[in-house]
């Protein structure tokens, strides 16, 4: 061969990669987003202060992928444009999380259970996603 080189199997790899990005990855990403949202809500529930259990139970319900009067869980979009919204419909949830001004004018700091849960969960979620992506690549013959 005078000029250049030949790469064998590139067309097959291209087809596999295209099938992966059109079919397998979008479906997997939807499931992963839902699973991660549920796991995060479990963590939020575990950090939520308990008074009447209403607030904590709203996060527990969201962690099961369900909505009700107190809990909110919804997947928006399909394929590569997936967002999962999960949380509480309890009207005081934000005040307990972020704090609020008390009647005497003093600021009550709040529990920050959403931020704390995310801080604990972020590295674990990234590792979990990397493992799932590696598995999916391997199953698809792309690794």
Backbone as numpy.savetxt, mean C-alpha at the origin, in Angstrom:
# Nx Ny Nz CAx CAy CAz Cx Cy Cz
32.50 -12.64 -39.17 31.65 -11.47 -39.17 32.54 -10.24 -39.17
32.35 -9.41 -40.15 33.19 -8.23 -40.30 32.77 -7.09 -39.37
31.52 -6.75 -39.36 31.03 -5.63 -38.54 29.90 -6.10 -37.64
29.86 -5.58 -36.41 28.73 -5.81 -35.53 28.73 -7.15 -34.85
27.59 -7.50 -34.34 27.42 -8.74 -33.60 25.95 -9.14 -33.65
25.69 -10.37 -33.23 24.33 -10.91 -33.22 23.97 -11.29 -31.79
22.78 -10.87 -31.37 22.27 -11.27 -30.06 21.11 -12.21 -30.31
21.27 -13.43 -29.89 20.21 -14.41 -30.09 19.21 -14.35 -28.93
17.95 -14.55 -29.26 16.90 -14.59 -28.25 16.33 -13.23 -27.88
16.81 -12.17 -28.52 16.33 -10.84 -28.17 14.85 -10.66 -28.52
14.42 -11.20 -29.64 13.00 -11.10 -30.01 12.12 -11.82 -28.99
12.54 -12.98 -28.56 11.76 -13.72 -27.57 11.72 -12.95 -26.25
12.85 -12.41 -25.82 12.89 -11.62 -24.59 11.97 -10.41 -24.70
11.98 -9.75 -25.85 11.12 -8.59 -26.08 9.65 -8.97 -25.94
9.26 -10.10 -26.51 7.87 -10.58 -26.40 7.50 -10.89 -24.96
8.41 -11.54 -24.25 8.16 -11.86 -22.84 8.02 -10.59 -22.01
8.88 -9.63 -22.26 8.84 -8.38 -21.52 7.55 -7.60 -21.81
7.14 -7.59 -23.07 5.90 -6.92 -23.45 4.69 -7.59 -22.79
4.65 -8.91 -22.81 3.55 -9.64 -22.16 3.54 -9.37 -20.66
4.72 -9.30 -20.08 4.85 -9.02 -18.65 4.28 -7.65 -18.31
4.66 -6.63 -19.07 4.23 -5.27 -18.76 2.76 -5.03 -19.08
2.21 -5.78 -20.02 0.80 -5.60 -20.37 -0.14 -6.42 -19.50
0.30 -7.59 -19.07 -0.61 -8.52 -18.40 -0.25 -8.80 -16.96
0.88 -9.42 -16.75 1.22 -9.91 -15.41 1.47 -8.78 -14.42
2.27 -7.81 -14.80 2.62 -6.77 -13.84 1.42 -5.94 -13.38
0.55 -5.47 -14.28 -0.58 -4.67 -13.79 -1.49 -5.41 -12.82
-1.76 -6.68 -13.09 -2.61 -7.46 -12.17 -1.92 -7.65 -10.83
-0.65 -7.94 -10.87 0.10 -8.12 -9.63 0.17 -6.81 -8.85
0.39 -5.70 -9.54 0.48 -4.40 -8.87 -0.81 -4.06 -8.13
-1.95 -4.38 -8.73 -3.24 -4.15 -8.07 -3.32 -4.92 -6.76
-2.99 -6.18 -6.81 -3.05 -7.02 -5.61 -2.04 -6.55 -4.57
-0.84 -6.18 -5.02 0.18 -5.71 -4.08 -0.27 -4.44 -3.37
-0.85 -3.50 -4.11 -1.31 -2.25 -3.51 -2.36 -2.51 -2.44
-3.30 -3.37 -2.77 -4.34 -3.70 -1.79 -3.73 -4.36 -0.55
-2.85 -5.31 -0.78 -2.22 -6.01 0.34 -1.42 -5.08 1.22
-0.66 -4.19 0.61 0.14 -3.24 1.39 -0.75 -2.29 2.18
-1.83 -1.83 1.57 -2.76 -0.94 2.29 -3.35 -1.64 3.50
-3.72 -2.90 3.33 -4.29 -3.66 4.44 -3.27 -3.85 5.56
-2.04 -4.15 5.18 -0.99 -4.34 6.19 -0.67 -3.04 6.90
-0.69 -1.93 6.17 -0.46 -0.64 6.82 -1.58 -0.31 7.79
-2.82 -0.59 7.41 -3.95 -0.32 8.30 -3.88 -1.18 9.56
-3.37 -2.40 9.45 -3.15 -3.22 10.65 -2.18 -2.52 11.59
-1.12 -1.98 11.01 -0.11 -1.28 11.82 -0.72 -0.03 12.45
-1.50 0.72 11.68 -2.16 1.92 12.22 -3.06 1.53 13.38
-3.85 0.47 13.20 -4.77 0.03 14.26 -4.00 -0.33 15.53
-2.84 -0.96 15.37 -2.08 -1.36 16.56 -1.52 -0.16 17.31
-1.36 0.98 16.64 -0.82 2.19 17.29 -1.90 3.17 17.72
-3.13 2.86 17.39 -4.24 3.76 17.70 -4.60 3.68 19.17
-4.74 4.83 19.84 -5.15 4.78 21.25 -6.56 4.23 21.37
-6.79 3.51 22.44 -8.08 2.87 22.62 -8.87 3.62 23.69
-10.05 4.05 23.32 -10.98 4.64 24.26 -12.26 3.81 24.21
-13.01 3.98 23.16 -14.23 3.18 22.99 -14.03 2.07 21.97
-12.88 1.95 21.38 -12.54 0.99 20.32 -13.10 1.38 18.96
-13.94 2.40 18.88 -14.54 2.76 17.60 -13.47 3.15 16.58
-12.53 3.98 16.99 -11.48 4.44 16.08 -10.60 3.26 15.66
-10.13 2.50 16.62 -9.27 1.36 16.30 -10.02 0.36 15.40
-11.26 0.09 15.71 -12.03 -0.85 14.90 -12.22 -0.36 13.47
-12.26 0.96 13.27 -12.38 1.47 11.90 -11.15 1.11 11.08
-9.98 1.15 11.70 -8.75 0.77 11.00 -8.66 -0.74 10.81
-9.14 -1.49 11.79 -9.14 -2.95 11.67 -10.04 -3.36 10.50
-11.20 -2.73 10.38 -12.10 -3.03 9.26 -11.43 -2.68 7.94
-10.76 -1.53 7.87 -10.04 -1.15 6.65 -8.92 -2.15 6.35
-8.31 -2.69 7.41 -7.22 -3.65 7.18 -7.73 -4.98 6.64
-9.04 -5.16 6.63 -9.63 -6.36 6.02 -10.13 -6.04 4.62
-9.86 -4.82 4.14 -10.28 -4.45 2.79 -11.75 -4.15 2.69
-12.34 -3.70 3.79 -13.78 -3.45 3.81 -14.08 -2.01 4.19
-15.16 -1.50 3.67 -15.67 -0.20 4.07 -16.96 -0.42 4.86
-17.19 0.45 5.80 -18.47 0.49 6.50 -18.69 1.91 6.98
-19.57 2.09 7.92 -19.87 3.44 8.41 -18.62 4.14 8.96
-17.74 3.38 9.61 -16.56 3.97 10.24 -15.27 3.78 9.45
-15.23 2.81 8.55 -14.00 2.50 7.83 -14.14 2.84 6.36
-13.00 3.13 5.74 -12.99 3.44 4.31 -11.89 2.63 3.65
-12.24 1.90 2.59 -11.26 1.16 1.81 -11.74 1.13 0.37
-10.92 1.66 -0.53 -11.31 1.70 -1.94 -10.08 1.63 -2.82
-10.16 0.80 -3.84 -9.11 0.77 -4.86 -9.60 1.61 -6.02
-8.75 2.49 -6.49 -9.10 3.38 -7.59 -8.15 3.07 -8.75
-8.70 2.84 -9.92 -7.89 2.61 -11.10 -7.60 1.14 -11.30
-7.01 0.87 -12.44 -6.63 -0.48 -12.81 -5.27 -0.44 -13.50
-4.64 -1.59 -13.56 -3.37 -1.69 -14.26 -2.28 -0.90 -13.58
-1.61 -0.06 -14.34 -0.49 0.70 -13.82 -0.87 1.95 -13.06
-2.15 2.28 -13.03 -2.60 3.50 -12.36 -3.49 3.15 -11.17
-2.93 2.45 -10.22 -3.70 1.99 -9.07 -3.38 2.86 -7.86
-4.42 3.25 -7.16 -4.27 3.91 -5.86 -5.24 3.22 -4.92
-4.82 3.04 -3.69 -5.69 2.46 -2.68 -5.84 3.48 -1.58
-7.07 3.79 -1.26 -7.38 4.71 -0.18 -7.95 3.89 0.96
-7.36 4.01 2.13 -7.84 3.26 3.28 -7.69 4.13 4.51
-8.67 4.06 5.37 -8.59 4.85 6.59 -9.87 4.80 7.37
-10.12 5.87 8.07 -11.25 5.93 8.98 -12.22 7.01 8.55
-13.50 6.71 8.69 -14.55 7.71 8.51 -14.97 8.31 9.85
-14.33 7.90 10.93 -14.66 8.44 12.24 -14.27 9.91 12.25
-15.21 10.78 12.60 -15.00 12.22 12.44 -13.84 12.78 13.26
-13.47 12.18 14.35 -12.39 12.71 15.19 -11.04 12.05 14.91
-10.96 11.15 13.93 -9.73 10.42 13.66 -8.55 11.36 13.38
-8.78 12.38 12.56 -7.69 13.31 12.24 -7.24 14.10 13.45
-8.16 14.51 14.31 -7.80 15.28 15.51 -6.96 14.44 16.48
-7.30 13.15 16.59 -6.54 12.27 17.48 -5.16 12.01 16.88
-5.07 11.94 15.57 -3.79 11.68 14.91 -2.89 12.92 14.90
-3.40 14.05 14.41 -2.54 15.22 14.19 -2.56 16.24 15.31
-3.48 16.09 16.25 -3.57 17.04 17.35 -4.64 18.09 17.07
-4.90 18.89 18.09 -5.92 19.93 17.94 -5.81 20.93 19.09
-6.45 22.05 18.89 -6.48 23.08 19.92 -7.57 22.71 20.92
-7.22 22.73 22.21 -8.18 22.40 23.25 -9.02 23.65 23.57
-10.07 23.45 24.34 -10.97 24.56 24.69 -10.24 25.70 25.40
-9.21 25.37 26.18 -8.47 26.41 26.90 -7.42 27.10 26.02
-7.37 26.74 24.73 -6.44 27.37 23.79 -5.11 26.66 23.65
-4.82 25.71 24.52 -3.57 24.97 24.43 -3.64 23.98 23.27
-2.47 23.66 22.72 -2.40 22.69 21.64 -2.13 21.31 22.22
-2.97 20.35 21.84 -2.73 18.95 22.20 -2.06 18.28 21.02
-0.94 17.65 21.25 -0.04 17.20 20.18 -0.60 16.08 19.30
-1.41 15.20 19.81 -1.91 14.08 19.00 -1.00 12.88 19.11
-1.45 11.76 18.55 -0.71 10.51 18.65 0.14 10.20 17.42
-0.16 10.79 16.30 0.61 10.62 15.05 0.74 9.15 14.64
-0.33 8.38 14.84 -0.26 6.95 14.55 -0.12 6.66 13.07
-0.62 7.53 12.19 -0.41 7.30 10.75 1.06 7.45 10.38
1.68 8.55 10.80 3.10 8.77 10.49 3.98 7.71 11.13
3.69 7.38 12.39 4.50 6.37 13.07 4.36 5.00 12.40
3.14 4.66 12.00 2.92 3.39 11.31 3.70 3.36 10.00
3.65 4.46 9.24 4.37 4.50 7.97 5.88 4.44 8.19
6.37 5.15 9.20 7.81 5.12 9.48 8.28 3.70 9.80
7.46 2.95 10.53 7.79 1.56 10.84 7.66 0.66 9.62
6.73 0.97 8.75 6.33 0.08 7.67 7.08 0.31 6.35
7.59 1.50 6.13 8.12 1.87 4.82 9.23 0.93 4.33
10.23 0.68 5.15 11.34 -0.19 4.73 10.85 -1.62 4.51
9.98 -2.10 5.39 9.42 -3.44 5.24 8.62 -3.55 3.94
7.84 -2.53 3.62 7.04 -2.54 2.39 7.94 -2.54 1.16
9.00 -1.74 1.18 9.92 -1.69 0.04 10.58 -3.04 -0.18
11.02 -3.68 0.91 11.64 -5.01 0.79 10.64 -6.03 0.28
9.41 -5.98 0.80 8.37 -6.91 0.38 8.07 -6.75 -1.10
7.96 -5.50 -1.56 7.71 -5.25 -2.98 8.86 -5.73 -3.85
10.07 -5.51 -3.42 11.23 -5.98 -4.19 11.21 -7.50 -4.32
10.86 -8.19 -3.24 10.77 -9.65 -3.28 9.67 -10.11 -4.24
8.50 -9.46 -4.19 7.39 -9.83 -5.08 7.76 -9.58 -6.54
8.42 -8.48 -6.81 8.82 -8.17 -8.18 9.84 -9.18 -8.69
10.77 -9.54 -7.85 11.76 -10.56 -8.23 11.09 -11.90 -8.53
10.12 -12.28 -7.68 9.37 -13.52 -7.91 8.61 -13.47 -9.23
7.97 -12.34 -9.49 7.19 -12.20 -10.72 8.10 -12.25 -11.95
9.24 -11.59 -11.88 10.22 -11.65 -12.98 10.65 -13.09 -13.21
10.93 -13.78 -12.13 11.40 -15.16 -12.23 10.33 -16.06 -12.85
9.08 -15.93 -12.37 7.96 -16.72 -12.92 7.75 -16.43 -14.41
8.07 -15.21 -14.82 7.85 -14.80 -16.20 9.05 -15.11 -17.09
10.10 -15.68 -16.51 11.29 -16.02 -17.27 12.14 -14.81 -17.63
12.03 -13.75 -16.85 12.77 -12.52 -17.13 13.97 -12.30 -16.24
14.22 -13.20 -15.31 15.35 -12.97 -14.39 16.61 -13.62 -14.89
